[in-house]
Amino acid sequence: MIQTPLKINTSNLNQHDERGREGSSFFRAWKWWLPPALLALALVLYFVDPFIGDWDGLDYTMLSLAGYPSSMALGRNLFIFGNHTLFVIAKDLFHLQPENAYLLFKYVVVVQAPLAVIACWALAHSVSRSLYTATLAALLLVCSPVFVLYGGQVMTDVPSVLFMSVALLVHLRGIQKHNFWLVLSGAALLGLGVNLRETIGFFAPWLVLAPFICGWKLRRREIVLVLVSCVIFGLLAVGWFGYWFITDSYYRHIWYGWRESMADESSRHPVALSNLKPYLLYLFITGPFVFIALPIAPIIAWRQRHSTSMTLLWIVSLFADALLFFNYSTTVNWRYFLTGLPGLVPLAAHSWLVITSRVLGNLRRGMWACVIVIIGFATAFSVLMRPVSFEFIERRAMSKNYKQRLENLPADAVMISGSQTIAVTYWAAIGAGHWETIGTGGGWPGAKLYSVIDNHFAKGKRVFIDSDSRWWLPCGWQRDEIPMIVDLQKHYRFRKVTETIYELRPMSDDAAADQPNLERLLPENRPEDAKKCPGNRV
């Protein structure tokens, strides 16, 4: 059993369990990393998504079934083709059907959540040499609402935490042991991780700085090794994307389409100083205790001349999160800030340990005080967030049942379904129909909306709109789309099909005389929904 002295000098916190560093293996320390991992698993299962998850999750599921990369960024190849391989195996061995493949993909992510916590614990222990710090760091990750909620979805966020933590750990171990193969392996894993989530690439400065900050000399052999590791990182980061981009003309076409849509979105949501408010809000939500520690953590590390590797990891991670500010999506989506969290939690945990230990006069008491507060927060979060999360989860779960609405329409209908656009695309891809969509967000045609509808009419296709207010949230990009949806009433007539679905007809069709009352979708007519938007913009 690993023991820790009851009283220590907090200025030497990183030395308090030196015996645990060399004399005890990782597996002998299971009492330290297993409880946070089990807590993470319990929370993730408690909040697990009843279907697939966010819109991107449906997109990933379709692409995983097809075995084709995403048009977003560098393709998410590792995630998509990893899932595709699992599906092929499960289909051959257990006759898994495409409509149930999401269960396989989702619970693979669920399994990765506790593994990500363990990997984060190991990384924190490697930079801090402290069982206390490592355990608190793991708990800080566990109490992240973003980590918990996205641990039960077919999304890349939690797998990227696992992969990045392992890559940094392997690279750091190579530096500490002067094992060049481990250094190269860590760089290779970090580069490969970019194909899981591109923000892992923001940690590239670690490959250059960490060896020399951690004690390597500026000698030719070490410099060459660092350069080689950077080359390996670069090749593995962009090589997979490069292969598809060069060899597949259709992929080039959809990728340029993605670039164009992102340019349009960026112009509608420019990076401005006003974005700092939602940026800081989302950064706080991702890790409240980590956020509060941001101004004090480097000061404590500097005063105590603490672990240089832990401080560097904190700096690089903060740099990675800072880069997120320059992406318009940061103002409308909170999950991106999980990017830097695994590297921020070790120093944050150390800082809270130092503060509580000085207040309580004892390191062990300080440790337990931190544990109680963190677990108390996680409990309160679970109780308070459950009703709120239900609202979002139920809305996404409706994608699962959206097929029932589509069955009342022609199999080749063109749908304007707001946030359920991806559901229409998903069920069409599964083979339930041949529906087409006029998209939302990145696929929104903007001022071309009416000409797009007219082109469908010219081809003999029928166009429908689902006016359910749940699919038209007065937040983010949909806030700008809703006025054009309302203006459809000036250009077309409507025929009611179901409670919320109307068929658009030309103005010459006098038989279509139903009134969809689309004005009710406007933000000013939905104050309760508008209050839930970031920044409470009404």
C-alpha positions as CSV (number, residue, x, y, z in Angstrom):
1,M,0.0,0.0,0.0
2,I,1.3,3.5,-0.9
3,Q,1.5,5.7,2.1
4,T,1.8,9.5,2.2
5,P,3.3,11.4,5.2
6,L,0.7,13.3,7.2
7,K,2.7,16.5,7.4
8,I,4.8,17.9,4.7
9,N,6.1,21.3,3.5
10,T,3.8,22.4,0.8
11,S,6.7,24.1,-1.0
12,N,7.9,20.6,-1.7
13,L,4.5,19.1,-2.5
14,N,5.8,17.4,-5.6
15,Q,8.3,15.4,-3.5
16,H,5.8,14.0,-0.9
17,D,5.4,10.7,-2.4
18,E,8.7,10.0,-4.1
19,R,8.4,6.4,-3.1
20,G,5.2,6.2,-5.1
21,R,7.1,7.5,-8.2
22,E,9.7,4.7,-8.5
23,G,9.0,2.1,-5.9
24,S,5.4,1.6,-6.7
25,S,3.9,0.8,-10.1
26,F,0.9,2.4,-11.7
27,F,-1.2,-0.5,-10.9
28,R,-0.2,-0.4,-7.2
29,A,-1.7,3.1,-7.1
30,W,-5.1,1.9,-8.2
31,K,-6.7,3.2,-5.0
32,W,-5.9,6.7,-6.2
33,W,-7.0,6.7,-9.8
34,L,-9.9,4.1,-9.7
35,P,-12.4,6.1,-7.6
36,P,-12.3,9.2,-10.0
37,A,-12.6,6.9,-13.0
38,L,-15.6,5.1,-11.5
39,L,-17.2,8.4,-10.6
40,A,-16.7,9.6,-14.2
41,L,-18.4,6.4,-15.5
42,A,-21.3,6.8,-13.1
43,L,-21.9,10.5,-14.1
44,V,-21.6,9.8,-17.8
45,L,-24.1,6.9,-17.6
46,Y,-26.4,9.1,-15.5
47,F,-26.4,11.8,-18.3
48,V,-25.9,9.4,-21.3
49,D,-27.7,10.7,-24.4
50,P,-30.8,8.6,-25.3
51,F,-29.9,8.7,-29.0
52,I,-26.7,9.9,-30.7
53,G,-26.0,13.4,-29.4
54,D,-25.3,16.7,-31.1
55,W,-25.7,17.3,-34.8
56,D,-22.1,16.4,-35.5
57,G,-22.7,13.1,-33.8
58,L,-25.4,12.2,-36.4
59,D,-23.0,13.2,-39.1
60,Y,-20.2,11.1,-37.7
61,T,-22.5,8.1,-37.4
62,M,-23.5,8.3,-41.1
63,L,-19.9,8.7,-42.2
64,S,-18.8,5.9,-39.9
65,L,-21.3,3.6,-41.5
66,A,-20.2,4.7,-45.0
67,G,-16.5,4.7,-44.2
68,Y,-15.9,8.2,-45.6
69,P,-14.2,11.2,-44.0
70,S,-16.0,14.3,-42.8
71,S,-15.7,17.4,-44.8
72,M,-15.1,19.4,-41.6
73,A,-11.5,20.5,-41.1
74,L,-9.1,17.6,-41.6
75,G,-11.8,14.9,-41.8
76,R,-11.9,13.3,-38.3
77,N,-10.5,10.2,-40.0
78,L,-9.3,8.4,-36.9
79,F,-12.7,8.7,-35.2
80,I,-14.7,7.8,-38.3
81,F,-12.7,4.9,-39.6
82,G,-12.2,3.6,-36.1
83,N,-16.0,3.4,-35.7
84,H,-16.3,2.0,-39.2
85,T,-13.9,-0.8,-38.4
86,L,-15.9,-1.6,-35.2
87,F,-19.2,-1.6,-37.2
88,V,-17.8,-4.0,-39.9
89,I,-16.6,-6.4,-37.2
90,A,-19.9,-6.2,-35.2
91,K,-21.9,-6.6,-38.4
92,D,-20.0,-9.7,-39.4
93,L,-19.9,-11.3,-35.9
94,F,-23.2,-10.1,-34.4
95,H,-25.3,-9.0,-37.4
96,L,-25.5,-5.4,-36.1
97,Q,-27.9,-3.4,-38.3
98,P,-27.1,0.2,-39.4
99,E,-30.0,1.7,-37.4
100,N,-28.5,0.3,-34.2
101,A,-24.8,1.1,-35.0
102,Y,-25.1,4.4,-33.0
103,L,-25.3,2.3,-29.8
104,L,-21.9,0.7,-30.5
105,F,-20.3,4.1,-31.3
106,K,-21.9,5.8,-28.3
107,Y,-20.9,3.2,-25.7
108,V,-17.4,3.0,-27.0
109,V,-17.2,6.7,-26.1
110,V,-18.7,5.9,-22.7
111,V,-16.0,3.3,-22.0
112,Q,-13.4,5.9,-23.0
113,A,-14.6,8.4,-20.4
114,P,-13.1,6.6,-17.3
115,L,-10.0,5.7,-19.4
116,A,-9.5,9.4,-20.2
117,V,-9.7,10.1,-16.4
118,I,-7.1,7.5,-15.7
119,A,-4.8,8.8,-18.5
120,C,-5.2,12.4,-17.1
121,W,-4.3,11.0,-13.7
122,A,-1.2,9.4,-15.0
123,L,-0.2,12.6,-16.9
124,A,-0.8,14.7,-13.8
125,H,1.2,12.3,-11.7
126,S,4.1,12.3,-14.2
127,V,4.4,16.1,-14.1
128,S,3.7,16.6,-10.4
129,R,5.2,13.5,-8.7
130,S,2.3,13.7,-6.3
131,L,-0.5,11.2,-5.8
132,Y,-2.6,14.0,-4.1
133,T,-2.2,16.4,-7.1
134,A,-2.8,13.7,-9.6
135,T,-6.0,12.5,-7.9
136,L,-7.4,16.0,-7.5
137,A,-6.5,16.7,-11.2
138,A,-8.5,13.7,-12.2
139,L,-11.5,14.8,-10.0
140,L,-11.3,18.3,-11.6
141,L,-11.7,16.7,-15.0
142,V,-14.6,14.5,-13.8
143,C,-16.5,17.5,-12.4
144,S,-16.4,19.2,-15.8
145,P,-20.0,19.4,-17.1
146,V,-18.7,19.3,-20.7
147,F,-16.7,16.1,-20.1
148,V,-19.7,14.4,-18.4
149,L,-22.3,15.4,-21.0
150,Y,-20.2,14.6,-24.0
151,G,-19.0,11.4,-22.5
152,G,-22.3,9.8,-23.5
153,Q,-22.5,11.0,-27.1
154,V,-21.0,9.9,-30.5
155,M,-18.6,12.9,-30.4
156,T,-14.9,13.3,-30.5
157,D,-14.5,15.4,-27.4
158,V,-13.9,12.8,-24.7
159,P,-11.9,10.4,-27.0
160,S,-9.6,13.4,-27.8
161,V,-9.0,13.9,-24.1
162,L,-7.9,10.3,-23.8
163,F,-5.8,10.3,-26.9
164,M,-4.1,13.6,-26.2
165,S,-3.4,12.7,-22.5
166,V,-1.8,9.4,-23.6
167,A,0.3,11.1,-26.3
168,L,1.6,13.8,-23.9
169,L,2.3,11.1,-21.3
170,V,4.3,9.0,-23.6
171,H,6.3,12.0,-24.9
172,L,7.0,13.2,-21.4
173,R,8.1,9.8,-20.2
174,G,10.5,9.7,-23.2
175,I,11.9,13.1,-22.2
176,Q,12.3,12.1,-18.5
177,K,14.0,8.8,-19.4
178,H,16.0,10.1,-22.4
179,N,14.3,7.4,-24.4
180,F,14.3,8.7,-27.9
181,W,11.8,6.1,-29.2
182,L,9.3,7.1,-26.6
183,V,9.7,10.8,-27.6
184,L,9.1,9.9,-31.3
185,S,6.2,7.7,-30.3
186,G,4.6,10.5,-28.3
187,A,5.0,12.9,-31.2
188,A,3.5,10.4,-33.6
189,L,0.5,9.8,-31.3
190,L,0.0,13.6,-30.9
191,G,0.0,14.0,-34.7
192,L,-2.3,11.0,-35.2
193,G,-4.6,12.6,-32.6
194,V,-5.1,15.6,-34.9
195,N,-7.2,13.2,-37.1
196,L,-9.4,12.7,-34.1
197,R,-9.9,16.3,-33.2
198,E,-7.9,19.1,-34.9
199,T,-7.4,21.1,-31.7
200,I,-4.9,18.5,-30.5
201,G,-2.6,20.2,-33.0
202,F,-2.5,23.3,-30.7
203,F,-0.2,21.3,-28.5
204,A,2.6,21.2,-31.1
205,P,4.6,23.8,-29.1
206,W,5.0,21.2,-26.4
207,L,7.1,19.0,-28.7
208,V,9.6,21.9,-29.2
209,L,9.7,23.3,-25.7
210,A,9.2,20.4,-23.3
211,P,12.5,18.6,-23.9
212,F,14.6,21.6,-23.2
213,I,12.5,23.0,-20.4
214,C,12.7,19.5,-18.7
215,G,16.5,19.4,-18.8
216,W,17.7,18.5,-22.2
217,K,20.8,20.3,-23.4
218,L,20.9,22.3,-26.6
219,R,23.1,19.8,-28.4
220,R,23.0,18.6,-32.0
221,R,21.6,15.2,-31.2
222,E,18.7,16.6,-29.0
223,I,18.0,19.3,-31.5
224,V,17.8,16.8,-34.4
225,L,15.5,14.6,-32.4
226,V,13.2,17.4,-31.7
227,L,13.1,18.4,-35.4
228,V,12.4,14.8,-36.4
229,S,9.6,14.5,-33.8
230,C,8.0,17.7,-35.3
231,V,8.3,16.3,-38.8
232,I,6.6,13.0,-37.7
233,F,3.9,15.0,-36.0
234,G,3.3,17.1,-39.1
235,L,3.2,14.1,-41.5
236,L,0.7,12.2,-39.3
237,A,-1.4,15.2,-38.6
238,V,-2.1,16.1,-42.2
239,G,-1.1,13.0,-44.1
240,W,-4.5,11.2,-43.8
241,F,-6.4,14.3,-44.9
242,G,-3.8,14.9,-47.7
243,Y,-4.4,11.4,-49.1
244,W,-8.2,12.0,-49.4
245,F,-7.7,15.6,-50.7
246,I,-5.3,14.5,-53.4
247,T,-7.0,11.2,-54.5
248,D,-10.7,11.9,-54.2
249,S,-12.2,14.7,-56.3
250,Y,-15.6,14.5,-54.6
251,Y,-13.9,15.0,-51.2
252,R,-12.2,18.1,-52.5
253,H,-15.6,19.3,-53.7
254,I,-17.3,18.9,-50.4
255,W,-14.3,20.2,-48.5
256,Y,-14.3,23.4,-50.5
257,G,-18.0,23.6,-49.8
258,W,-17.3,23.4,-46.1
259,R,-14.7,26.1,-46.4
260,E,-17.2,28.3,-48.1
261,S,-19.9,27.8,-45.5
262,M,-17.4,28.5,-42.7
263,A,-16.4,31.7,-44.4
264,D,-20.0,32.7,-44.6
265,E,-20.6,31.8,-40.9
266,S,-17.4,33.7,-39.9
267,S,-18.6,36.8,-41.7
268,R,-22.0,36.6,-39.9
269,H,-20.3,36.0,-36.6
270,P,-17.0,38.0,-36.8
271,V,-14.4,37.7,-34.0
272,A,-14.8,40.7,-31.8
273,L,-14.0,41.9,-28.3
274,S,-17.7,41.4,-27.4
275,N,-17.1,37.6,-27.9
276,L,-15.0,37.7,-24.8
277,K,-18.0,37.4,-22.5
278,P,-19.3,34.1,-23.9
279,Y,-15.7,32.9,-24.3
280,L,-15.0,33.4,-20.6
281,L,-18.4,32.0,-19.6
282,Y,-17.8,28.8,-21.5
283,L,-14.3,28.5,-20.2
284,F,-15.7,28.8,-16.6
285,I,-18.4,26.2,-17.2
286,T,-16.0,23.7,-18.6
287,G,-13.9,23.7,-15.4
288,P,-15.1,26.1,-12.7
289,F,-12.3,25.3,-10.2
290,V,-9.7,25.4,-13.0
291,F,-11.0,28.7,-14.2
292,I,-10.9,30.3,-10.7
293,A,-7.3,29.0,-10.3
294,L,-6.1,30.6,-13.6
295,P,-4.7,33.8,-12.1
296,I,-3.2,32.2,-9.0
297,A,-1.8,28.9,-10.4
298,P,1.2,30.4,-12.1
299,I,2.0,32.6,-9.2
300,I,2.1,29.7,-6.8
301,A,4.2,27.7,-9.2
302,W,6.7,30.5,-9.6
303,R,7.0,31.2,-5.9
304,Q,7.6,27.6,-5.1
305,R,9.8,27.0,-8.1
306,H,7.6,24.0,-8.8
307,S,7.7,21.4,-11.5
308,T,8.7,23.0,-14.8
309,S,7.0,20.3,-16.8
310,M,3.7,21.0,-15.0
311,T,4.0,24.7,-15.5
312,L,4.9,24.3,-19.2
313,L,2.0,21.9,-19.7
314,W,-0.3,24.6,-18.1
315,I,1.1,27.3,-20.4
316,V,0.7,25.3,-23.6
317,S,-2.8,24.2,-22.6
318,L,-3.8,27.8,-21.8
319,F,-2.4,28.8,-25.2
320,A,-4.5,26.1,-26.9
321,D,-7.6,27.4,-25.2
322,A,-6.7,31.0,-26.1
323,L,-6.5,30.1,-29.8
324,L,-10.2,29.1,-29.6
325,F,-11.1,32.7,-29.2
326,F,-10.3,33.3,-32.9
327,N,-13.0,30.8,-34.1
328,Y,-16.6,32.1,-34.4
329,S,-17.9,28.8,-33.0
330,T,-16.5,29.6,-29.6
331,T,-19.4,32.1,-29.0
332,V,-22.1,29.5,-29.7
333,N,-20.7,26.2,-28.5
334,W,-19.2,25.4,-25.1
335,R,-17.6,22.0,-25.7
336,Y,-14.5,23.3,-27.5
337,F,-12.9,24.3,-24.2
338,L,-12.3,20.7,-23.2
339,T,-9.3,21.1,-25.5
340,G,-6.9,22.5,-22.8
341,L,-8.5,21.0,-19.7
342,P,-6.3,17.9,-19.3
343,G,-3.2,20.1,-19.2
344,L,-4.7,22.8,-17.0
345,V,-5.9,20.5,-14.2
346,P,-2.5,19.4,-12.7
347,L,-1.4,22.9,-11.8
348,A,-4.9,23.9,-10.7
349,A,-5.0,20.9,-8.4
350,H,-1.6,21.7,-7.0
351,S,-2.7,25.3,-6.3
352,W,-5.8,24.3,-4.5
353,L,-3.8,21.8,-2.4
354,V,-1.3,24.5,-1.4
355,I,-4.1,26.9,-0.5
356,T,-6.2,24.5,1.5
357,S,-3.2,23.0,3.2
358,R,-2.0,26.3,4.5
359,V,-5.5,27.2,5.7
360,L,-6.0,23.9,7.5
361,G,-2.3,23.5,8.5
362,N,-2.1,20.0,7.1
363,L,-1.7,18.5,3.6
364,R,-3.9,15.5,4.3
365,R,-6.7,17.8,5.6
366,G,-6.2,20.1,2.6
367,M,-6.5,17.1,0.3
368,W,-9.8,15.9,1.9
369,A,-11.2,19.4,1.9
370,C,-10.6,19.7,-1.8
371,V,-12.1,16.2,-2.4
372,I,-15.2,17.1,-0.5
373,V,-15.7,20.4,-2.3
374,I,-15.2,18.9,-5.7
375,I,-17.5,15.9,-5.1
376,G,-20.0,18.2,-3.5
377,F,-19.9,20.3,-6.7
378,A,-20.3,17.2,-8.9
379,T,-23.3,16.2,-6.8
380,A,-24.9,19.6,-6.9
381,F,-24.2,19.8,-10.6
382,S,-25.9,16.4,-11.1
383,V,-29.0,17.6,-9.2
384,L,-29.3,21.0,-10.7
385,M,-28.2,20.2,-14.3
386,R,-30.4,17.1,-14.7
387,P,-33.6,19.1,-15.4
388,V,-31.7,21.5,-17.7
389,S,-29.9,18.6,-19.5
390,F,-33.2,16.8,-19.9
391,E,-34.5,19.7,-22.1
392,F,-31.5,19.5,-24.4
393,I,-31.4,15.7,-24.3
394,E,-35.1,15.3,-25.1
395,R,-34.8,17.7,-28.0
396,R,-31.9,15.6,-29.5
397,A,-33.8,12.4,-28.7
398,M,-36.6,13.7,-30.9
399,S,-34.2,13.1,-33.8
400,K,-34.7,9.4,-33.1
401,N,-38.4,9.8,-33.5
402,Y,-38.3,12.3,-36.3
403,K,-38.6,9.4,-38.7
404,Q,-42.3,9.1,-37.7
405,R,-42.9,12.6,-39.0
406,L,-41.1,11.9,-42.3
407,E,-43.3,8.8,-42.9
408,N,-46.3,11.2,-43.4
409,L,-44.5,12.9,-46.3
410,P,-43.4,11.8,-49.8
411,A,-40.2,9.7,-49.7
412,D,-38.4,12.3,-51.9
413,A,-39.7,15.4,-50.1
414,V,-37.4,18.4,-49.6
415,M,-37.5,19.4,-45.9
416,I,-36.8,22.7,-44.1
417,S,-36.5,21.3,-40.6
418,G,-34.2,23.7,-38.7
419,S,-32.2,21.8,-36.1
420,Q,-33.7,18.5,-37.2
421,T,-32.1,18.9,-40.6
422,I,-29.4,16.4,-39.6
423,A,-32.1,14.0,-38.5
424,V,-33.6,14.1,-42.0
425,T,-30.2,13.5,-43.5
426,Y,-29.5,10.7,-41.1
427,W,-32.7,8.7,-41.7
428,A,-32.2,9.2,-45.5
429,A,-28.7,7.9,-45.2
430,I,-29.9,4.9,-43.2
431,G,-32.2,4.0,-46.1
432,A,-35.5,4.9,-44.6
433,G,-36.3,7.4,-47.5
434,H,-34.8,9.7,-50.0
435,W,-35.5,13.0,-48.4
436,E,-33.5,16.1,-49.2
437,T,-33.0,19.2,-47.0
438,I,-32.5,22.9,-47.1
439,G,-30.1,23.2,-44.3
440,T,-29.4,25.3,-41.3
441,G,-26.2,26.7,-39.9
442,G,-23.3,25.9,-42.3
443,G,-25.8,24.7,-44.9
444,W,-28.1,27.7,-44.8
445,P,-28.5,29.2,-48.3
446,G,-29.0,32.8,-46.9
447,A,-30.4,35.2,-49.4
448,K,-30.6,32.4,-51.9
449,L,-33.3,30.6,-49.9
450,Y,-36.2,31.6,-52.2
451,S,-34.3,30.8,-55.4
452,V,-33.3,27.4,-54.0
453,I,-37.0,26.6,-53.2
454,D,-38.0,27.8,-56.7
455,N,-35.4,25.5,-58.2
456,H,-36.9,22.5,-56.4
457,F,-40.3,23.5,-57.7
458,A,-38.9,23.6,-61.2
459,K,-37.7,20.1,-60.8
460,G,-41.1,18.9,-59.8
461,K,-40.2,18.4,-56.1
462,R,-42.4,19.2,-53.2
463,V,-41.0,21.4,-50.4
464,F,-42.1,21.2,-46.8
465,I,-41.3,23.2,-43.6
466,D,-41.6,22.0,-40.1
467,S,-42.6,25.0,-38.1
468,D,-42.2,23.3,-34.7
469,S,-40.6,26.1,-32.5
470,R,-38.3,23.5,-30.9
471,W,-36.4,23.2,-34.2
472,W,-35.9,27.0,-34.5
473,L,-34.1,28.3,-31.4
474,P,-33.7,32.1,-31.1
475,C,-30.0,31.6,-30.4
476,G,-26.7,31.4,-32.4
477,W,-27.0,31.2,-36.2
478,Q,-30.7,30.3,-36.1
479,R,-31.5,33.7,-34.7
480,D,-30.5,35.2,-38.1
481,E,-32.3,32.5,-40.1
482,I,-35.7,32.8,-38.4
483,P,-36.6,36.2,-40.1
484,M,-36.1,34.7,-43.5
485,I,-38.3,31.7,-42.5
486,V,-41.0,34.2,-41.4
487,D,-40.7,36.0,-44.8
488,L,-41.6,32.8,-46.6
489,Q,-45.2,33.8,-46.0
490,K,-44.6,36.7,-48.4
491,H,-43.4,34.5,-51.2
492,Y,-45.4,31.3,-51.0
493,R,-48.7,29.8,-50.0
494,F,-49.1,27.0,-47.5
495,R,-51.0,23.7,-47.2
496,K,-51.2,22.2,-43.8
497,V,-50.1,18.5,-43.6
498,T,-49.7,17.9,-39.9
499,E,-49.8,19.9,-36.7
500,T,-46.5,21.7,-37.5
501,I,-45.6,20.6,-41.1
502,Y,-46.8,22.7,-44.0
503,E,-46.2,22.3,-47.7
504,L,-44.9,25.3,-49.6
505,R,-46.8,26.1,-52.8
506,P,-46.4,28.8,-55.5
507,M,-48.4,32.0,-55.0
508,S,-50.6,30.9,-58.0
509,D,-52.0,27.9,-56.0
510,D,-55.2,29.3,-54.6
511,A,-56.1,25.9,-53.0
512,A,-53.3,26.3,-50.5
513,A,-54.8,28.7,-48.0
514,D,-53.6,27.6,-44.6
515,Q,-51.7,30.1,-42.3
516,P,-48.6,28.7,-40.6
517,N,-48.2,31.8,-38.4
518,L,-44.4,31.7,-38.6
519,E,-44.2,35.0,-36.7
520,R,-44.4,33.0,-33.5
521,L,-40.8,31.8,-34.2
522,L,-39.3,35.3,-33.8
523,P,-37.2,35.8,-30.7
524,E,-39.3,38.8,-29.6
525,N,-42.3,36.5,-29.5
526,R,-40.5,33.9,-27.4
527,P,-39.1,35.7,-24.4
528,E,-38.8,32.5,-22.3
529,D,-36.8,30.7,-25.0
530,A,-34.7,33.8,-25.7
531,K,-33.7,34.0,-22.0
532,K,-31.9,30.7,-22.4
533,C,-29.5,32.0,-25.1
534,P,-25.9,32.9,-24.2
535,G,-25.6,36.5,-23.2
536,N,-29.4,36.6,-22.8
537,R,-29.8,38.6,-26.1
538,V,-33.4,39.3,-26.7
